């Protein structure tokens, strides 16, 4: 399964890590967030 990338310079979407304009592409999706993992890290910070 391929992931979608977004160019930093021109803002176009593609399936490759380099854009046709020569700019670098990044993942446009936000980082994953999980309440279960957040509770685990809160316990570790409290100790």
Residue pairs with C-beta under 8 A, 6 or more apart in sequence:
2 15
3 15
3 27
4 13
4 14
4 15
4 27
4 28
5 13
5 14
5 15
5 16
5 17
5 19
5 25
5 26
5 27
5 28
6 12
6 13
6 25
6 26
6 27
6 28
7 13
7 14
7 19
7 21
7 23
7 24
7 25
8 23
8 24
8 25
8 26
9 19
9 21
9 22
9 23
9 24
10 19
10 21
10 23
12 19
12 20
12 21
13 28
14 20
14 25
16 25
17 24
17 25
18 24
18 25
19 25
